[in-house]
Amino acid sequence: MFNQLKTERFKAVRFWLAYLAAGVLAAAGFFLGFLKLHDSLNTAKVFSFSICDTSFMFIISLVAAWFAGNDFMNRTVHNEIKIGYSRFSVVITRTVITVVMSVLLHMIYVIATILGFAVKYGFDSSIFTLRDFAWLFVVLIQICANISIVMLIVFSLKKVTSAIAVTVVFSFVSCNILRNFISESVFRLTCFSLAQTSDTQTLVMSAILAVMVIIAAFTATQFIFRRSEIK
């Protein structure tokens, strides 16, 4: 499994789409902070605005689906199984690297938004509180849950084009459309909405639901993949 992780990390470092997405998210975040946010805010409020923003989650999901799904197209998954790697290790190594990539992309957007605001209005230290770090931790768990669902889609379809299409539509509907129309319901505690506030109840419930999604999605992925024929 360690060799598989090294291989996946090597591929991730050279994955051109991740750099393109990082550039798009950095530009979007910077210009949002520089052009649209006003001087009545402080760094902490800009952080709270950007950390739970799911506007570009479909881009992160696209990158994740393309990265993981491409290994079915080029028969990398087939070759790993053929030489004796377990299906569990095939799933877990790709999930770990894809989650790391997705977390980094989201953090690039958050940091770029804060930088854009700071360039125009200055930076203050209001962001550095334990509650903000707890909020960030919960959001990252929720991103892991989102990517777990992406991996379930990828390993169910086993075709990169189909996986990308389904994933992008799913992410756009769940993270953008549904969030706008049912934001006041229990939906706002799910991983598709990301934690909207940093109060204790919201963070605890959001974290619990995200962990449940991770366990359910990973279990379903393993179940489906173990029974799939890899050509």
C-alpha positions as CSV (number, residue, x, y, z in Angstrom):
1,M,0.0,0.0,0.0
2,F,2.9,2.4,0.7
3,N,4.2,1.9,-2.8
4,Q,0.7,2.6,-4.2
5,L,0.5,5.8,-2.1
6,K,3.9,7.0,-3.5
7,T,2.7,6.3,-7.0
8,E,-0.6,8.2,-6.5
9,R,1.3,11.1,-4.9
10,F,3.7,11.1,-7.9
11,K,0.7,11.2,-10.3
12,A,-1.0,13.9,-8.3
13,V,2.0,16.2,-8.4
14,R,2.0,15.9,-12.2
15,F,-1.7,16.2,-12.7
16,W,-2.1,19.2,-14.9
17,L,-5.9,19.7,-14.2
18,A,-5.2,20.2,-10.5
19,Y,-2.9,23.1,-11.3
20,L,-5.5,24.6,-13.7
21,A,-8.2,24.3,-11.0
22,A,-5.9,25.8,-8.4
23,G,-5.3,28.8,-10.7
24,V,-9.0,29.3,-11.3
25,L,-9.9,29.0,-7.6
26,A,-7.1,31.3,-6.6
27,A,-8.2,34.0,-9.1
28,A,-11.8,33.6,-8.2
29,G,-11.1,33.9,-4.5
30,F,-8.7,36.8,-4.9
31,F,-11.0,38.9,-7.0
32,L,-13.9,38.1,-4.8
33,G,-12.0,39.4,-1.8
34,F,-10.6,42.4,-3.6
35,L,-13.6,43.6,-5.6
36,K,-16.8,42.4,-3.9
37,L,-16.1,42.4,-0.1
38,H,-16.4,45.8,1.6
39,D,-14.4,47.4,4.3
40,S,-16.9,46.9,7.1
41,L,-15.7,43.3,7.3
42,N,-12.7,41.9,9.1
43,T,-10.5,38.9,8.3
44,A,-12.5,36.6,10.5
45,K,-15.7,37.5,8.7
46,V,-14.0,37.0,5.3
47,F,-12.8,33.6,6.5
48,S,-16.3,32.6,7.6
49,F,-17.7,33.7,4.3
50,S,-15.2,31.7,2.2
51,I,-14.7,28.6,4.4
52,C,-18.3,27.4,3.9
53,D,-18.6,28.6,0.3
54,T,-19.6,25.7,-2.0
55,S,-19.8,27.7,-5.2
56,F,-16.8,26.0,-6.7
57,M,-17.2,22.5,-5.2
58,F,-18.2,21.2,-8.6
59,I,-14.7,22.1,-9.9
60,I,-13.1,20.3,-7.0
61,S,-15.3,17.3,-7.7
62,L,-14.4,17.3,-11.4
63,V,-10.7,17.2,-10.5
64,A,-11.2,14.4,-8.1
65,A,-13.3,12.3,-10.6
66,W,-10.9,12.9,-13.4
67,F,-7.9,12.0,-11.3
68,A,-9.4,8.7,-9.9
69,G,-11.4,7.8,-13.0
70,N,-8.5,8.1,-15.4
71,D,-6.9,5.0,-13.8
72,F,-9.7,2.8,-15.2
73,M,-9.2,4.2,-18.7
74,N,-5.4,3.6,-18.8
75,R,-5.9,0.2,-17.0
76,T,-3.8,1.1,-14.0
77,V,-6.4,-0.3,-11.7
78,H,-6.5,-3.5,-13.8
79,N,-2.7,-3.9,-13.6
80,E,-2.6,-3.3,-9.8
81,I,-5.1,-6.0,-9.2
82,K,-3.3,-8.3,-11.6
83,I,0.0,-8.0,-9.8
84,G,-1.6,-8.8,-6.4
85,Y,-2.7,-5.5,-4.8
86,S,-5.9,-5.8,-2.8
87,R,-9.0,-4.0,-4.0
88,F,-9.1,-2.3,-0.5
89,S,-5.7,-0.8,-1.1
90,V,-6.7,0.3,-4.6
91,V,-9.6,2.3,-3.2
92,I,-8.0,3.7,0.0
93,T,-4.9,5.0,-1.7
94,R,-6.8,6.8,-4.3
95,T,-9.2,8.2,-1.8
96,V,-6.4,9.5,0.5
97,I,-4.6,11.3,-2.3
98,T,-7.8,12.6,-3.9
99,V,-9.0,13.9,-0.5
100,V,-5.6,15.7,0.1
101,M,-5.8,17.3,-3.4
102,S,-9.4,18.4,-2.8
103,V,-8.6,19.9,0.6
104,L,-5.7,21.8,-0.8
105,L,-7.9,23.2,-3.6
106,H,-10.5,24.4,-1.2
107,M,-7.9,26.0,1.1
108,I,-6.4,27.8,-2.0
109,Y,-9.7,29.4,-2.5
110,V,-10.1,30.4,1.1
111,I,-6.6,31.8,1.4
112,A,-6.9,33.7,-1.9
113,T,-10.1,35.3,-0.8
114,I,-8.5,36.5,2.5
115,L,-5.5,37.7,0.5
116,G,-7.6,39.7,-1.9
117,F,-9.4,41.4,1.0
118,A,-6.2,42.0,2.9
119,V,-4.5,43.6,-0.1
120,K,-7.3,46.2,-0.3
121,Y,-8.2,46.7,3.3
122,G,-5.4,45.3,5.4
123,F,-5.0,42.1,7.4
124,D,-5.9,41.6,11.1
125,S,-5.4,38.7,13.4
126,S,-9.1,38.2,14.2
127,I,-9.1,34.9,12.3
128,F,-6.8,33.1,14.8
129,T,-9.3,31.7,17.3
130,L,-9.8,28.1,18.5
131,R,-13.4,28.2,17.2
132,D,-12.2,29.2,13.7
133,F,-9.7,26.3,13.7
134,A,-12.5,23.9,14.9
135,W,-14.7,25.3,12.1
136,L,-12.0,24.7,9.5
137,F,-11.4,21.1,10.8
138,V,-15.1,20.3,10.5
139,V,-15.3,21.7,7.0
140,L,-12.3,19.6,5.9
141,I,-14.1,16.5,7.3
142,Q,-17.1,17.5,5.2
143,I,-14.9,17.9,2.1
144,C,-13.7,14.3,2.8
145,A,-17.3,13.2,2.9
146,N,-18.0,14.9,-0.5
147,I,-15.0,13.2,-2.1
148,S,-16.0,9.9,-0.6
149,I,-19.2,10.2,-2.6
150,V,-17.2,11.1,-5.7
151,M,-15.1,8.0,-5.3
152,L,-18.3,5.9,-4.9
153,I,-19.5,7.3,-8.3
154,V,-16.1,6.7,-9.9
155,F,-15.7,3.1,-8.7
156,S,-19.3,2.3,-9.6
157,L,-19.2,3.6,-13.2
158,K,-15.5,2.8,-13.9
159,K,-15.5,5.2,-16.8
160,V,-13.8,8.5,-16.5
161,T,-16.2,10.4,-18.9
162,S,-19.3,9.0,-17.2
163,A,-17.9,9.6,-13.7
164,I,-17.0,13.2,-14.5
165,A,-20.4,14.0,-16.0
166,V,-22.3,12.4,-13.1
167,T,-20.1,13.9,-10.4
168,V,-20.2,17.4,-11.8
169,V,-24.0,17.3,-12.1
170,F,-24.4,15.8,-8.6
171,S,-22.0,18.4,-7.0
172,F,-23.6,21.3,-8.8
173,V,-27.1,20.2,-7.8
174,S,-26.3,19.3,-4.2
175,C,-23.8,22.0,-3.4
176,N,-25.3,24.9,-5.3
177,I,-28.9,24.5,-6.3
178,L,-30.2,22.6,-3.2
179,R,-28.2,24.8,-0.9
180,N,-29.9,27.9,-2.2
181,F,-33.5,26.5,-1.9
182,I,-33.4,24.5,1.3
183,S,-30.7,26.2,3.3
184,E,-32.9,26.5,6.4
185,S,-33.6,22.8,6.8
186,V,-31.4,20.1,8.2
187,F,-29.7,20.1,4.8
188,R,-27.4,22.9,6.1
189,L,-25.8,20.4,8.4
190,T,-24.8,18.1,5.6
191,C,-21.5,17.9,3.8
192,F,-23.1,19.3,0.7
193,S,-23.7,22.6,2.4
194,L,-20.6,22.8,4.6
195,A,-20.9,24.2,8.1
196,Q,-22.5,27.6,7.8
197,T,-21.8,28.8,11.3
198,S,-19.3,28.0,14.0
199,D,-21.6,27.4,16.9
200,T,-21.0,24.2,18.8
201,Q,-24.2,22.4,17.8
202,T,-23.7,23.1,14.1
203,L,-20.1,21.9,14.2
204,V,-20.8,18.8,16.2
205,M,-23.8,17.7,14.1
206,S,-22.0,18.6,10.9
207,A,-19.0,16.5,11.9
208,I,-21.1,13.5,12.9
209,L,-23.1,13.6,9.7
210,A,-19.9,13.9,7.6
211,V,-18.3,10.9,9.4
212,M,-21.4,8.9,8.8
213,V,-21.3,9.8,5.1
214,I,-17.6,8.8,4.9
215,I,-18.2,5.4,6.5
216,A,-21.3,4.7,4.4
217,A,-19.8,5.8,1.1
218,F,-16.5,4.0,1.6
219,T,-18.3,0.8,2.7
220,A,-20.6,1.0,-0.4
221,T,-17.5,1.6,-2.7
222,Q,-15.8,-1.4,-1.3
223,F,-18.9,-3.6,-1.6
224,I,-19.5,-2.5,-5.3
225,F,-15.8,-2.7,-6.3
226,R,-15.3,-6.1,-4.8
227,R,-18.0,-7.5,-7.0
228,S,-17.0,-5.7,-10.1
229,E,-15.2,-7.2,-13.1
230,I,-12.2,-5.2,-14.0
231,K,-11.3,-5.4,-17.6
